[in-house]
Amino acid sequence: MTDYQDRPPLDPHPLSDYVAWAGRRNRDPILEVLKTKLPQDAGEVLELASGSGMHINYFAPHFPHLTFQPSDRSGETFEHIRRLRDEQGNANVLDPIVLDLTQPDTWPEKGGYRAMFCINIFQVAPVSIADGMMACAARLLTDDGFLLVYGPFMVDGRFTTPSNEEFHRMLRSAGVEEWGLKDVADLRRAAETHGLTLAEQIDMPANNFSLIFRRT
Ligand SMILES: C[S@@+](CC[C@H](N)C(=O)[O-])C[C@H]1O[C@@H](n2cnc3c(N)ncnc32)[C@H](O)[C@@H]1O
């Protein structure tokens, strides 16, 4: 666990020091994946569970031809997202919208997103959220669009590293029913229910994955 020595105490609140620390570690590796996947021409990209907005505001300047739509289940962090956007002069980041993955009536009417991405939600959310996420992606993505889900996951019922198992134990010891690592297989099954397929499983630093889902 030497690489976790500077880790603040576990706190899943989107504006916590812990979530900011995780975001600073993962944003460059995720950006490198997005550079190889996002379209070269104009279009709109939707972030699910944007939290503080640190990722979308970090990525947006690298893709000036794309428009980025932040979202989250409540408006609690929207002022923070807008402040980052304005401080950084990100003209291609839209005002955040409420989008709750468990509430289809909050999903945007208009689809046509070239890509969607969601970072670090599953370890602090019930696995059932996968169903809403895949239904939402199936409804909103263009035919050639993709959903990128980033985070730590189990694979076929196993922890891929001792540090992931330790992270899972730490989450479980907090006593919150839904906290803990979920299995890639659960997301794959949910995707298949909604006409999507797990197209790529990319190893990322610190024992995380980028999972890319596309239409079957
Ligand atoms: C640990 S934070 C991660 C935030 C951000 N993606 C990041 O990596 O910094 C988890 C986020 O998931 C959001 N979330 C939880 N349940 C959700 C749901 N049902 N629909 C949409 N967002 C949800 C929370 O509001 C929170 O912003």
The ligand as a Tripos MOL2 file, in Angstrom:
@<TRIPOS>MOLECULE
LIG
   27    29     1     0     0
SMALL
NO_CHARGES

@<TRIPOS>ATOM
      1 C1        -17.4330    9.1030   -5.3500 C.3       1 LIG1
      2 S1        -18.3280   10.3520   -6.1900 S.3       1 LIG1
      3 C2        -17.4150   10.4520   -7.7300 C.3       1 LIG1
      4 C3        -17.6210   11.7630   -8.4320 C.3       1 LIG1
      5 C4        -16.7650   11.9570   -9.7040 C.3       1 LIG1
      6 N1        -17.1780   11.0840  -10.7540 N.3       1 LIG1
      7 C5        -15.2970   11.7800   -9.3970 C.2       1 LIG1
      8 O1        -14.7260   10.7540   -9.7440 O.co2     1 LIG1
      9 O2        -14.7190   12.6880   -8.7680 O.co2     1 LIG1
     10 C6        -19.7970    9.4680   -6.6930 C.3       1 LIG1
     11 C7        -20.7940   10.3400   -7.4300 C.3       1 LIG1
     12 O3        -21.8840    9.5260   -7.8720 O.3       1 LIG1
     13 C8        -23.0630   10.2870   -7.8000 C.3       1 LIG1
     14 N2        -24.2110    9.3750   -7.8130 N.ar      1 LIG1
     15 C9        -24.5340    8.4710   -6.8740 C.ar      1 LIG1
     16 N3        -25.6830    7.8570   -7.2010 N.ar      1 LIG1
     17 C10       -26.0850    8.3800   -8.3860 C.ar      1 LIG1
     18 C11       -27.2070    8.1550   -9.2270 C.ar      1 LIG1
     19 N4        -28.1710    7.2830   -8.8840 N.pl3     1 LIG1
     20 N5        -27.3060    8.8510  -10.3800 N.ar      1 LIG1
     21 C12       -26.3390    9.7530  -10.7180 C.ar      1 LIG1
     22 N6        -25.2630   10.0240   -9.9510 N.ar      1 LIG1
     23 C13       -25.1440    9.3390   -8.7870 C.ar      1 LIG1
     24 C14       -22.8890   11.0430   -6.4970 C.3       1 LIG1
     25 O4        -23.7950   12.1320   -6.4080 O.3       1 LIG1
     26 C15       -21.4260   11.4530   -6.5850 C.3       1 LIG1
     27 O5        -21.2670   12.6910   -7.2390 O.3       1 LIG1
@<TRIPOS>BOND
     1     1     2 1
     2     2     3 1
     3     2    10 1
     4     3     4 1
     5     4     5 1
     6     5     6 1
     7     5     7 1
     8     7     8 2
     9     7     9 1
    10    10    11 1
    11    11    12 1
    12    11    26 1
    13    12    13 1
    14    13    14 1
    15    13    24 1
    16    14    15 ar
    17    14    23 ar
    18    15    16 ar
    19    16    17 ar
    20    17    18 ar
    21    17    23 ar
    22    18    19 1
    23    18    20 ar
    24    20    21 ar
    25    21    22 ar
    26    22    23 ar
    27    24    25 1
    28    24    26 1
    29    26    27 1
@<TRIPOS>SUBSTRUCTURE
     1 LIG1         1 GROUP 0 **** ****
